[in-house]
Amino acid sequence: MLVLVAVKLAIHLPLLSRYGYFRDELYFLDCARHLDWGYVDCAPLVAVYAKIALLLGGSLPALRILPMLAGAAMVALTVLIARQLGGGAFAQALAAVAMLIAPVHLMIDSVLSMNAFEPLFWMGCISVMITIIRGADSRLWLVFGLLAGLGLQNKHSTLFFGAAVAVAILATPLRRELLKPWIWLGAAVALVIFLPNLIWQWQHGFPTLEDLQNVRETGKNVALAPLPFF
């Protein structure tokens, strides 16, 4: 695992100063100068990442080092999940290499955005779920809630992940956990962490929903049914 994590870092290190600022990075740097519990078109944690970069000088390497480290952590989590699912050394290496060379992640982990961190929260939640399924203490749902709450503060699309988890729990023997208090307490932890952003949205008239509606009406995003999309 350590070798593949080192390879991930080695791929990105020489490129930390290349290609100039991506426009979204400039926007996130400006958000970092005006920290708040919410923004019109993003959740607040990305501004915290940018604030760290500002404290490090705001240079390209300062911006890019955080997504690079997130990508390395993602490779490590891939190995862990493959191991939890019963995969041996070859399966773990194969999974990690697949994640390592995926073009989408090579790109995403090269610029500062919430997208580099989003898989970490999802994969962390999945790892916790696997551990519970394998018989671990149900109190681990509190850890799940912590990761899910931070994931929501990182990017609102974590709500889709949460919906998928809810369906999975109801459709499998894992629904036995609904009879215990810990899964509900985990959900409460996630809600408490996400609550400041929800309050900000309410106070400002849910501008993120308005922004999504405006994007749809301007045709910026192409809307396709599943088959044409594929």
WOLINHU-V232928 format. One record per residue. NEAR is the number of other ideal C-beta (glycine too) atoms within 8 Angstrom. Layout:
BEGIN
NEAR, NEAR
END
This chain:
BEGIN
9, 5, 6, 13, 11, 8, 9, 14, 10, 8, 10, 13, 8, 7, 10, 11, 6, 7, 4, 5, 7, 9, 6, 9, 13, 9, 8, 15, 13, 8, 14, 13, 7, 7, 9, 9, 7, 11, 9, 6, 5, 11, 13, 15, 11, 15, 15, 10, 13, 15, 10, 9, 16, 12, 6, 9, 7, 8, 8, 10, 8, 11, 15, 14, 11, 12, 15, 15, 8, 12, 14, 11, 9, 14, 15, 10, 13, 13, 14, 9, 13, 12, 9, 10, 7, 4, 9, 5, 5, 7, 9, 13, 10, 8, 13, 14, 9, 9, 11, 12, 7, 8, 6, 6, 12, 10, 8, 12, 13, 10, 12, 15, 11, 12, 7, 14, 13, 13, 10, 11, 14, 11, 12, 10, 14, 9, 12, 13, 11, 11, 10, 15, 7, 7, 4, 7, 5, 10, 6, 12, 15, 11, 9, 14, 15, 11, 12, 15, 14, 11, 14, 16, 11, 13, 13, 7, 7, 14, 8, 7, 12, 11, 8, 8, 10, 8, 8, 9, 12, 7, 6, 7, 4, 10, 9, 7, 12, 8, 4, 8, 5, 12, 12, 8, 11, 14, 10, 9, 12, 15, 9, 8, 12, 11, 8, 9, 13, 8, 9, 12, 12, 8, 6, 8, 6, 8, 9, 11, 8, 9, 10, 8, 8, 8, 9, 9, 6, 6, 6, 4, 6, 4, 4, 6, 5, 6, 5, 6, 6, 4
END
